[in-house]
Every structure is written in C-alpha cells, then in structure tokens.
C-alpha cells in the first residue's frame, strides 16, 4: 500500500511553495480521475499529494482580451453547461461532451486531461486547432506555451516538477468559421478514442487539422492544411489532403484496434470532419454535438 502526505493549500502561492519544496516527489490533485487510477496501479508514487481544489484563482471561466480563459479547476461539466463555451468554442464544447461519463465530467478538468498527456487526450486536438495557449506558473515566475508545443511524449509535457498549469486561453475567432471533433470509440459511453480528429476552417478557407491517438503525441497535419489552404474542398483536394494525413500519422496496433484499422479510419474520419466543419460554417448544420460517425 502506498503512503503519502496530503496538503490542501488555499492559495496559489502556498501551492507553488510546496511544489518548489517537493518537486517531482509531489503530484497535483484537481479532479483526480486519472491520478487516483495511476496511484492505485503504482504508475505514480507521490510522496506528497497537493490538492488544488480550494484555490479560487484556478476556477475562472471568462472572456477577456480577445480570448476565453479556462482555469485549471474548471470541470468538463462546467464547460458543457457554459453558454460562452458553446457559442465561442463550439469544437471544445463538442469534444467535452464525449469525455467519459457524466460522473467523471463532474470532476475531471480540461487542464488535468492535457497534463495527463495520453495520446488520446480528448482536449488536446481541439485546443491545438484553436491555437490555445497553456499558462504555467512556478515560484520563480510564469510562462506560456502554445498547445502544439505542450506535449513531449506519452504522459509527458513541458511542465517542470516545480510548476503548476494555472489556465488555458483560447483566442476568439473573427468572422465565420466551422469546427468539428470526431472520435472513434468501441461503443457509445465511456471509452477512450482509438482515433480522434479535430478540424477548423474559416471564411478565408484557412484550415487547422489535428489528430489524437495515432502517434506518441497529439499532432497537427500541416501538409493537409497546406493542400487545402485558400480553397473550398473538392474531391481531388480531399484525396491529396488525405494522403498527407496518412503520411503523417503513425498509429500502433493494440488490443483496442489494429494499426491498419486506425489508418483506414483516419481517412474516413478526415472526410467526415472536413465536411462537417465546412457545412457548419456555411449553413450551421449539422448541429454541434451531433454524432458524425
């Protein structure tokens, strides 16, 4: 049985002081949906658990300075029930609804999801296509890291042992745009993605495309973005862009899906995600949250 100390600081400064003192011997607790499982399976063996839930500075969800700011303590249920998120960040709203179950969404946080950094993290690709920025603080200062640079490997990020992720900021879009998030799971309900695809298109036909669960980290597909840039997607362009997708992703085979099946679904999901994003920009349909596969 693993024994560890437990602290519940009431301020960010107090939490940062503990992080500075304990470093890699400490683990941060917010929702705990991933952490407790990792502790139970002894994947993590912290000597100190720092519970961040009482720190009010981490609980904000607001629009400010041209972006939506999501505090580290904001749960998926809060995101789903937020009119601000639904209206301004529809792709993030859509992906949040597909995270596990209602019970887990009531506790799990977006910041916790990306800090856990599994390749299939639900929030990674929707944040990447929106050029989100991750805000990180230590006792010695703060820094901001683009979401596309945040992940360094399976269960690894740029966050250092003395740091805490305090919030995420997502820039607001100007003009018309459409987004989509397509998740392939084995069944409806609680399942992690076998493949996840996020797409953004704006009124000038600029595209952002990202995939999860098909490589060691969530990844953008710049080659496909370049093929489509400035053009409304026709069949020949879709095929060229699809080739760029398949040349970029590197899925593995495991108990949940074979490599070949994942590659096939990358192509299928790409078409559906592009179609949905473009249609949403032009017509408003299908509604966000509608099942696309």
N, C-alpha and C positions, 0 to 999 in steps of 0.2 A: 504494500500500500504506500502511495506517495504522500509525503507530508510536506506542507509548505506554509509560510507565513501569509497573512492576508491583511491588506490595508485598504481603507476606503477614503481617500483624500477628498476634501470638499472644495479644493481649488486646483487650477491647472499648475500653479507654481509648486504646490505641495507634491503633485503627481510627478512633475518633472524633476524635482529634487530626489524623489525615490528612484526614478529611472537613472539618474546620474549616479546614485549610490550603488544600485544593484545591477545596472546594465543588463547583460544577457542572462543573468540569473532570474530576471523578472519576466512575467507575462502580463499583458494588459487585458482586462476583462471589461467588455461592454455588454453585448448580447450573450456571449458565451456559447452560442450554438455550435461553433466549430471548436472552440478552445476546450470545453469540457470533454468532448469526444477525444481530442488529441491527448489530453491528460490521462483519460481512462485507458487509452491504448499505449500510453507512455511514449508517444511521439514527442511530446513536450514534457519536460521535467523541471518546472519552475521551482525556485526556492522562495519566491515571493509572488503573490498574485495581487496586482494593483487594480482595484475596482474603480472604474471611471464614472459610474452612473450618477454620482451625486454632483458632478461638476457641471454647473449650469451653462458655463461658457461653451460647452460642446453640444448644446441641444438646439441651436438655432437653425431655422429653415426660412430663408428670406431672399427677396430680390433686392440687389444693391449693386450700384456701379456697373450696370450692364451685364450682370451675371446672377445666377441663382446659387446661393451658398447653402451647402448641406453640412450641418455639424456632425461630428463623429458619433454623437449619441442618437441621431435621428434614425428611427427604425423603418423597415420597409413598409410596415402598415401606415406609418405617418406619411411616407412618400405617396403611397397609393391613394390615401384619402385627402391629399393636398390638391386644391384647385390650381395652385400655382404650378406644381409639377405637371399636372395633367395638361394644362394649357401651354406651358412654355417648354417643357421637356417631355413630350409625348413618348419618345422612344424609351427613355428611362422609366417613365410610368409603365409602359407596356412590359418591359423586361422585369420590373419589380413584381408585377403580378404573377410571374412564373417562378418566383423563388419559393421552393419547398412548399410548406403548408401555412395556413393561417396562423397556427400556433407559433411556428418558427418565425414568421414575418413579424409577429408582435414583439419579438425580442431581438431578432437579427438586425444588424445595421449595415448600410452600404459600405462604410469605412471598414468595418470588420470583414466584410466579404472580400474587398480588394486586398486587405492586409493579409488575409489567409492565403491569397495568391495561388489558388489552384488554377490550372489552365482553363477550367470550365467556369470560372467565376462569373456569375450572371451579370454583374455590373461592369465588368472590365470593358467589353466591346462597346456598349452604349456610351460609356464615358469617353472612350478613345475617339469615336467618330464625332463627338461634340467638342473636341479639343479641351476637355476638362483639365483642371489643374489641381494637384494634391498638395495641401498645405501641411507642412511638417514642422514641429517645434521641439527644441531641446532647451536645457537650462542656459545654454550659451547663445541662443538665437533661433531664428526661423528661416525656412527656405520653402520654395515652391517648385514642384516637379510636374511636368506635363504627364498626363496619364499614359501616353505612349512610351514614356521612359521609366515608368514606375516599377514594372515587373522585370526581374532579372533572371528568374528561373522558377521551376516548380516550387511553390511555397517560399519563394524568396523575392524580396523587394529591395528598394533603395533605402528603406528605413533602417537607421542605425540603432544599436542597443540602448542608447540614451535618449531616443527620440519618441515622440507621440504624433500620430496623424490627427490633426485637430479638425480639419474640414476639407470639403471638396467644393470648388467653384466651377460652374458650368456656364460659359458665355452664352448670352442670348443670341438667337438668330435674327438677322434683319431680312425682311422680305419673306416671300413664300418659300416653304420647304416641306419635305416629307421625310419621314423616318420609318424604319421597320426593324423589328427584332424577331428573329426566327430561331426557335430552339427545337432540337430533335432529342426527344427522350423516349424511353421504352414504353411509357404509359402516361396517362394523364395523372397529375398529382405530384407527389414528392419524388423527383428524380433529377439527378444532375444531367447536364447536357452531354450528349455524345458528339454533337456538333452545334455551335451557336454562330449565328450570322447577324451582324448589325450593318445597316446601310442608311446613309443620309444623302439626300440630293437637294440642291437649292434651285432657285428660279433661273440662275445663270448656267445651269447644268454642270455644276461642280459636284463631285461625289466624294464621299468618305465611306470606306468599306473595311470592316474588321471581322476577324474570326476568332472563336474560342474553342478549346478542347481539341484542337488539331495540331498542336505543337507544344513545346515546353512552356511557352508563354502565349497569352493572347496577342494577336498580331494584326497589323494593318496590311492591306493589299495595295500598295502604291501603283503597281503595274496595271491592275484593273482600273484604278481611278484615272490613270493617265489615258488609257484606251477610250474611256467614256467621256472624258473631260470636254465640256463645251457642246455636247451632242445629246439629243434625245435618243435613248437606247433603241436601236433597231436590232433585228435578229442577228445580223452579221457582227455587229459590235458586241452583242451579248456573248456570242461564241468566242470572240477574241478575248474579251474580259474574263470569261470563264476559264480559258486556258491559262491566263495569268494567275487566277486563283489556284488552280491545280498545280501550277509550278511553284507556288509559294508555300502552301500548307504542307505539313509533314506529320500526318496523323499516325498513331500506332494502333495495333490490334490488341485488344484485351478481352476480358470476359464479357464486357458490355457490347462491343461491336468490333468487327474486323476492320483492318486498315482499308481494304477495298470498299467496304460498305460506307465508311466515313468519307472516302474520296468521292464516291458516287453521290452521296447526299450533299457534299459541299457544292457540287454543281447544281443539283436540284434546288437546294435552298437559296443559292445565289439568284437564280431566275425569279423565284418567288419573292425574295426580299427586295430586289430591284423593282419588280412590277408593283409591289405594294407601296414602296416609298414614292415612286413616280405618280401612281394613281392618287395617293393621299395628297400630294402637292397639288395636283391638277383638279381633282374632284372632291377630295375629302373622304373618299371611300377606298378600301374598307375601313371601318372604324378601328381606331387604335384599341388593341386588346382582342380583336377578332383572331381566331386561330388560323394561321396561314399554312400549316401543314397538318 
